[in-house]
């Protein structure tokens, strides 16, 4: 490199540094916000809990014991349309990251061309060609042909790491979509499990209704016999008939709910309506799995939506750096090398047809920078927005777990009391029937006792369902199901 080139290079670098310093001083001030990562030491609904192990680490195949439910979940993970749609979102984010990864590398194109040109006689080029034709030698062909082939290269030198930061931002968003998929998996598994437990509860309620229909029908026969013996009136018969009809209508209502719940599960499984296989064990006898809440700090690493929010913050931070780099000068280098001639044989053989060039372009914004200023401020606003979104996600996760921990505890106590209530009312039915047959109780007492017993058994099953759902929701709230 001669002295002139060295001097020019030093002058260019100096100009670039001076321009960068001047432009950097003109960047607008930003609103800053620090992320709050502090969480309480324990969940407020269980302050006495000292658990250090979270059930979120348990694989969902181990958490759920029912083989029919496991089969349904496996089918939903393979065929759920919403999940498959989101998987394509992951592919889109992956392709975006791949495209960004090549933005800071040189672009090289290969090309070839052929054409011809006819200039007017009284134009500048036509006059030059006519003057050349008067000289000795072969004249230019008319029309003038042109053949070329070669390589063209362009390269934006990533001085301020704008392109590399854009690539890292795209990678973070790709990782964020993967965490979004994990969050979708967690919710999908919980939704299938909750619908399955609702279906099991409806089956138990239908079984109870059928048993009550038989019991009430037998009571109706007994009342009719007592009417023949003049021990009761026609009013008692009509009241017992009405009770039987009401219970039979309730049966059809439950059957409709069963069909709707089955179809909801089929929709989650991505298939058309069909019967859902379920376990034969009595629903009320199934014991829920014990779920350990662990420490609130473990939510930060177990909940996919929190991890997704963290990656969104990282991407937003890089976007601010990318937007800031737009204020600085950019250096673009372009080059071309190849062959060009107006005769094909000269293009391929004559070294005089060789062409090449190298060009560097240094540009930077000077006047009317409103667009890049707006982009810079928007990137900053989105960064602050991402931090608020992260804090809201953490707060929502903490409250969700706190609610479910309390729900599990209270439903356990409620279920024990309702079980005792069912036992007492079941015994009262026997007593009411004995007293009624001995003419020591009115028929209305029998009807009321039967109705209370039916309602209590329904409430017991409903409490059991809510208890099972609460355990599933606590497992989901802790971030379980996606590992």
Secondary structure, DSSP 8 states (H G I E B T S, - for coil): --HHHHHHHHHHHHHHHHHHHHHHTTS-------------SS-GGGTT------GGGS-HHHH---HHHHHHHHHHHHH-HHHHHHHHHHHHHHHHHHHHHTTTS-EEEEEEEEEEE---TTSHHHHHHHHHHTSSS----SSEEEEEEEEEEEEEE-TTSHHHHHHHHHHHHHHHHHHHHHHHHHHHHHHHHHHHHHHHHHHHHHHHHHHHHHHHHHHHHHHHHHHHTTSS-HHHHHHHHHHHHHHHHHHHHHHHHHHHHHHHHHHHTT--S-------S-GGG----------GGGHHHH-HHHHHHHHHHHHHHHHHHHHHHTTS-EEEEEEEEEEEESSHHHHHH-GGGEEEEEEEEEE---S--HHHHHHHHHHHHHHHHHHHHHHHHHHHHHHHHHHHHHHHHHHHHHHHHHHHHHHHHHHHHHHHHHHHHTTSS-HHHHHHHHHHHHHHHHHHHHHHHHHHHHHHHHHHHTTTT--
